[in-house]
């Protein structure tokens, strides 16, 4: 209903105005005068005749004269055309009104319609209504301009989101191909398994992540494959813990947002020669009455002795922050803790 009103608001304004004006005018002409009976058919005929002439000049100006003026910007030509037609319509209406009143017999009852005051009053009233309807044309153009402006902004945001998502692919490939190169160089028997998992992850990135939102369970599966690759590279020597709390089956989130924090954890907190390395990942779904309301994602990791995560995080962290601003405006909280021996990120996403 709200969408219908939004799309047809100008039309509804026009209809509302004419309904109100017709009702008011019909009430005036049908009001009983002293010693006279009300003729509803005659009153209705007068009202329709009156409205028809005003409608004609109003929408001749609205659909033809005014649009030409807005394109040509020739005010002298517009005013000449408008007032020529306006005066002609007023003259025709006055004569039709006189004929309808007494058949041009100049009766005393219709004396008012033969006066200059009647013609002037009708001209003034008609001019006021024509100007009001013309203002609706400018209101319509303003609405169209705002709609185009919003559409351009939305297209710009969508393009930016696509660009940011596209940046994830080479970033991920760079990290994974490094891992694959290391395994191939050391002639690890796990090389074929890594290629299979990489193929599965690439399928998700290319096809399934193109939607605005994806199932959180799919995103977790993608992260589990990534963790498996890292475990293979590290020969299962680093304790890596992934904990899922709550029901994730029906939860949807923006794709490839969580992986950046996980990549940074391995990049800056895990090394082959660092015996005290560790990574902890937790995804918790909070719900009210069985309806998921918030996803809390926490990544904690040890820090390499030479690591400075804030300075060396590269485009990955900036990318994901921008994506959060575009995809979850005012509906996410990101907290970063950079301590001497460990680094922690906590991201809360509102799911409603």
Buried (B, 14 or more C-beta within 10 A) or exposed (E): EEEEEEEEEBEEBBEEBBEEBBEEBBEEBBEEEEEEEEEEEEBEEBBEEBBEBBBBBBEBBBEEBBEBBEEEEEEEEBEEBBEEBBEEBBEEBBEEBBEBBBEEEEEEEBEEBBEEEBBEEBBEEBBEBBEEBBEBBEEBEEEEEEEEEEEEEEEEBEEEBEEBBEBBBEBBBEBBEEBBEBBEEEEBEBBEBBEEBBEEBBEBBEEBBEEEBBBBBBBBBBBBBBBBBBBBBBEEEBEBEBEBEBEBEBBBBBBBBBBBBBBBBBBBBBBEEBEEBBBBBBBBBEBEEEEBEBBBBBBBBBBBEEBEBEEEBEBBBEBBBBBBEBBBEEEBBBEBEEEEEBBBBBBBBEBE
